[in-house]
């Protein structure tokens, strides 16, 4: 994995992807998008003992201050494939079979906020500020933000945020339900790692189905109840289910093998 503008580290199967353009406030450019796409669709497969992913930004000022505005003019006449790549990348994150947590320090704006919204959970530091500034550029959030933010916080608040471009702070982001919790700077990465390690101790096939069934609740083309029913039936045929019940009976910790 040799990426441009993204740093990759692996600590006991917990992979941290750090957007690494601090002088440009980690604005999401084509090479970041391409690296994320490669990681979430293919490259993760080579990681041994893989538990989950943290996405964060380099430096103290920003998670990501948007998509890279400096690339916009060049794609204006053929924007659909460009934006579609962003959609496909963020879908790959949203539907990823292991937990993906965004660790946000500072600004998460526009396409950067949309990246965080595609993650399964979001931790923010006290300095976090989020907003959708796109209408200032005569645009709209184009990487799924109109949809995911409305699902998270409801129509009225999403309309207000996107039309006014008002910034909200960390506490308000949690109160609105955009983010899971506010964590102090020195605790935020350890907290994300602890969350992933905890999830990794549970049944991996069950965790995969949790992601799939919860996502189905936000997909109008799917019947989430049917998907839940089938997932439940499939899980009852797994070795992990057998082991989980056996471990309960024997009053010991379960050892799941992910089958
Ligand atoms: N794109 C490119 N460069 C950026 C971006 C960005 N989104 N944000 C900041 N930068 C750059 C600045 O240009 C500056 O670079 P340089 O030193 O080379 O001039 C550097 O980062 C530092 O920024 P500032 O000097 O502006 O830092 P300040 O602390 O003064 O201000 C702000 C911080 C308020 C965050 C300010 O940088 C800002 O307003 N940034 C733009 C925020 C924004 O509008 N984001 C939304 C972009 S649109 C979007 O994300 C659409 C998503 C859908 C994509 C569809 C694809 C076609």
Boltz pocket constraint, residues with backbone or C-beta under 6 A from the ligand:
constraints:
  - pocket:
      binder: B
      contacts: [[A, 22], [A, 23], [A, 24], [A, 25], [A, 27], [A, 65], [A, 66], [A, 67], [A, 68], [A, 69], [A, 70], [A, 72], [A, 75], [A, 79], [A, 82], [A, 83], [A, 107], [A, 109], [A, 110], [A, 111], [A, 112], [A, 133], [A, 134], [A, 137], [A, 139], [A, 140], [A, 141], [A, 142], [A, 143]]
      max_distance: 6.0
